[in-house]
């Protein structure tokens, strides 16, 4: 009986995950959509419950990282924002002690590390890249963020917005990525930095970030507002 219950749970989570993550409407019925939203919220709770700082995404040899990382957005690369180093300022808001804006030079002066991890896109492709930057945990500590709060949110220059739970923000692999393939991250990939979270699906990795805020209110997400799972761990 326990095995049957476990199999049914697995199938239910898979149905909810696939339906929400692909954005497919199996029915326009309000009742069906309500049921799917319930399953999606259940998926979020389960994923959050099993998440932890000791559950690491796989890492790879640097030789496996691609040099020409695939561009991905709902618009073409010619329309990607060009945030200039001279004028860029990262704004801070919410439950943060020191809200002074940060310049690119100040961000690049932070202690950095690299990781070679796989980006998994909800569209069905994946790619290994080498990313360099500062753990978000380090930055949050530096600015006096309230890490007992529940969430960290992000607003971006292209109108994108996203949020993650605090456990994910403090995860050792969650990175403010300033470089890609050992070079300053290109404009089309999010200069001056993007969030790199190898424990999440790709759409949870915002780029062109202009504001970071800390809150006890769950942030909205661009694609979760359109039916995708909010937690979206992998």
C-alpha positions as CSV (number, residue, x, y, z in Angstrom):
1,X,0.0,0.0,0.0
2,X,2.8,2.4,0.9
3,X,4.4,1.7,-2.5
4,X,1.1,2.4,-4.3
5,X,0.7,5.7,-2.5
6,X,4.2,6.6,-3.3
7,X,3.7,5.8,-7.0
8,X,0.5,7.8,-7.1
9,X,2.2,10.8,-5.5
10,X,5.0,10.6,-8.0
11,X,2.5,10.5,-10.9
12,X,0.5,13.4,-9.5
13,X,3.6,15.5,-9.0
14,X,4.8,14.7,-12.6
15,X,1.4,15.7,-14.1
16,X,1.4,18.9,-12.1
17,X,5.0,19.7,-12.9
18,X,4.7,19.0,-16.6
19,X,1.4,20.9,-17.0
20,X,2.6,24.0,-15.2
21,X,6.1,24.0,-16.4
22,X,5.2,23.6,-20.1
23,X,2.3,26.1,-19.8
24,X,0.0,23.6,-21.5
25,X,-3.7,24.0,-20.9
26,X,-5.3,20.6,-20.7
27,X,-8.7,22.3,-20.4
28,X,-10.2,25.8,-20.1
29,X,-12.5,24.6,-17.4
30,X,-12.2,26.7,-14.2
31,X,-12.5,23.6,-12.1
32,X,-9.6,21.9,-14.0
33,X,-7.4,25.0,-13.8
34,X,-8.1,25.3,-10.1
35,X,-7.1,21.7,-9.5
36,X,-3.9,22.2,-11.5
37,X,-3.1,25.3,-9.5
38,X,-3.6,23.2,-6.3
39,X,-1.2,20.5,-7.6
40,X,1.3,23.2,-8.5
41,X,1.2,24.7,-5.0
42,X,1.6,21.2,-3.6
43,X,4.6,20.7,-5.8
44,X,6.2,23.9,-4.5
45,X,5.7,22.8,-0.9
46,X,7.2,19.4,-1.5
47,X,10.2,20.8,-3.4
48,X,10.8,23.4,-0.7
49,X,10.6,20.7,2.0
50,X,13.3,18.5,0.5
51,X,15.6,21.4,-0.5
52,X,18.7,22.0,1.6
53,X,22.2,23.5,1.4
54,X,23.7,20.0,1.3
55,X,21.7,19.0,-1.8
56,X,24.1,20.2,-4.5
57,X,23.6,20.4,-8.3
58,X,26.2,18.3,-10.2
59,X,29.4,20.1,-11.3
60,X,31.4,19.3,-14.3
61,X,35.0,19.6,-15.6
62,X,35.7,23.0,-17.1
63,X,36.5,21.3,-20.5
64,X,32.8,20.3,-20.8
65,X,31.6,23.9,-20.6
66,X,30.6,25.5,-23.9
67,X,32.2,28.7,-25.0
68,X,29.2,30.0,-27.0
69,X,26.4,29.7,-24.5
70,X,22.9,29.7,-26.0
71,X,21.0,33.0,-25.8
72,X,17.5,32.6,-24.3
73,X,14.7,35.2,-23.8
74,X,11.3,35.9,-25.2
75,X,12.9,38.6,-27.4
76,X,15.9,38.5,-29.8
77,X,19.4,39.3,-28.7
78,X,19.3,42.6,-30.6
79,X,16.6,43.8,-28.1
80,X,18.6,42.8,-25.0
81,X,19.2,45.8,-22.6
82,X,22.6,47.3,-22.7
83,X,23.4,48.4,-19.2
84,X,26.5,50.6,-19.3
85,X,29.2,50.2,-16.5
86,X,29.5,53.9,-16.1
87,X,25.9,54.5,-15.2
88,X,24.7,51.2,-13.8
89,X,23.6,51.1,-10.2
90,X,22.2,48.1,-8.4
91,X,19.3,49.3,-6.1
92,X,18.5,47.6,-2.8
93,X,15.2,47.5,-1.0
94,X,13.2,45.8,1.7
95,X,14.7,44.2,4.8
96,X,18.3,45.3,4.2
97,X,20.3,47.4,6.6
98,X,22.6,49.1,4.0
99,X,20.6,50.2,1.0
100,X,23.3,52.2,-0.8
101,X,23.3,51.5,-4.5
102,X,26.2,49.4,-5.9
103,X,28.3,50.2,-8.9
104,X,29.8,47.6,-11.3
105,X,33.3,48.2,-9.9
106,X,32.1,47.6,-6.3
107,X,30.4,44.4,-7.4
108,X,33.5,43.1,-9.2
109,X,35.6,43.8,-6.1
110,X,33.6,41.2,-4.1
111,X,35.3,37.8,-3.4
112,X,34.5,35.5,-6.4
113,X,34.5,31.9,-7.2
114,X,33.6,29.8,-10.3
115,X,31.3,26.9,-11.0
116,X,30.8,24.7,-14.0
117,X,27.2,23.6,-13.9
118,X,24.3,22.7,-16.2
119,X,21.6,25.2,-17.1
120,X,18.3,23.3,-17.6
121,X,15.6,25.2,-19.6
122,X,11.9,24.5,-19.4
123,X,11.8,24.5,-23.2
124,X,13.6,21.1,-23.1
125,X,17.3,21.9,-23.7
126,X,20.3,22.1,-21.4
127,X,23.8,23.4,-21.6
128,X,26.9,23.3,-19.4
129,X,28.6,26.6,-18.7
130,X,31.4,28.0,-16.6
131,X,30.2,30.9,-14.4
132,X,32.2,33.1,-12.1
133,X,31.0,35.5,-9.5
134,X,30.1,36.1,-5.9
135,X,27.8,33.8,-3.9
136,X,24.5,35.6,-3.3
137,X,24.9,34.6,0.4
138,X,28.1,36.6,0.6
139,X,26.5,39.7,-0.9
140,X,23.4,39.5,1.4
141,X,25.7,39.3,4.4
142,X,27.7,42.3,3.2
143,X,24.6,44.5,2.8
144,X,23.1,43.4,6.1
145,X,20.1,41.6,4.7
146,X,17.7,40.0,7.1
147,X,18.4,36.4,6.3
148,X,15.6,35.3,8.6
149,X,13.2,36.8,6.1
150,X,11.5,34.3,3.8
151,X,12.3,35.6,0.3
152,X,14.6,37.5,-2.0
153,X,13.2,39.3,-5.1
154,X,14.7,40.6,-8.3
155,X,13.6,43.3,-10.8
156,X,15.3,43.5,-14.2
157,X,16.0,46.1,-16.9
158,X,14.0,44.2,-19.5
159,X,10.8,44.1,-17.4
160,X,11.4,40.6,-16.1
161,X,10.9,39.9,-12.3
162,X,11.5,36.9,-10.2
163,X,11.9,35.7,-6.6
164,X,13.4,32.9,-4.7
165,X,13.0,31.5,-1.1
166,X,15.7,32.5,1.3
167,X,17.1,28.9,1.6
168,X,17.8,29.1,-2.2
169,X,19.4,32.5,-1.8
170,X,21.7,31.2,0.8
171,X,22.5,28.0,-1.0
172,X,26.3,27.7,-1.6
173,X,25.8,27.3,-5.4
174,X,23.6,30.4,-5.9
175,X,25.8,32.9,-7.6
176,X,25.8,36.5,-8.8
177,X,27.5,35.6,-12.0
178,X,29.8,38.4,-13.4
179,X,31.6,36.2,-15.9
180,X,30.8,33.4,-18.4
181,X,33.5,31.2,-19.9
182,X,36.2,33.2,-18.0
183,X,35.1,36.5,-19.7
184,X,33.0,39.4,-18.5
185,X,29.4,38.3,-19.0
186,X,28.1,39.6,-22.4
187,X,25.3,42.1,-22.6
188,X,22.9,39.6,-24.1
189,X,23.5,37.2,-21.1
190,X,22.8,39.9,-18.5
191,X,25.7,42.3,-18.0
192,X,26.6,43.3,-15.4
193,X,25.4,40.1,-13.8
194,X,22.8,37.4,-13.8
195,X,21.7,35.1,-11.1
196,X,23.0,31.6,-11.6
197,X,21.0,29.0,-9.6
198,X,21.9,25.5,-10.8
199,X,19.4,24.0,-8.4
200,X,16.5,25.7,-10.3
201,X,15.1,25.7,-13.8
202,X,16.5,28.4,-16.1
203,X,13.6,30.8,-15.9
204,X,14.4,31.2,-12.2
205,X,17.8,32.7,-13.1
206,X,17.1,36.4,-13.9
207,X,19.5,38.6,-15.8
208,X,19.9,42.4,-16.3
209,X,19.2,42.7,-12.6
210,X,18.7,46.3,-11.4
211,X,17.0,45.8,-8.0
212,X,17.4,43.2,-5.2
213,X,14.9,43.2,-2.3
214,X,14.3,41.1,0.8
215,X,10.8,40.5,2.0
216,X,8.5,38.2,4.0
217,X,6.0,38.5,1.1
218,X,6.5,36.0,-1.7
219,X,7.7,37.8,-4.8
220,X,5.9,37.4,-8.0
221,X,7.6,35.7,-10.9
222,X,7.2,36.6,-14.6
223,X,6.6,33.0,-15.7
224,X,4.9,31.8,-12.5
225,X,2.4,34.6,-13.1
226,X,1.7,32.8,-16.4
227,X,1.2,29.3,-14.9
228,X,4.6,27.9,-14.2
229,X,5.6,26.5,-10.8
230,X,7.0,29.1,-8.5
231,X,9.7,27.0,-6.7
232,X,10.8,25.1,-9.9
233,X,13.7,23.2,-8.4
234,X,15.4,20.4,-10.3
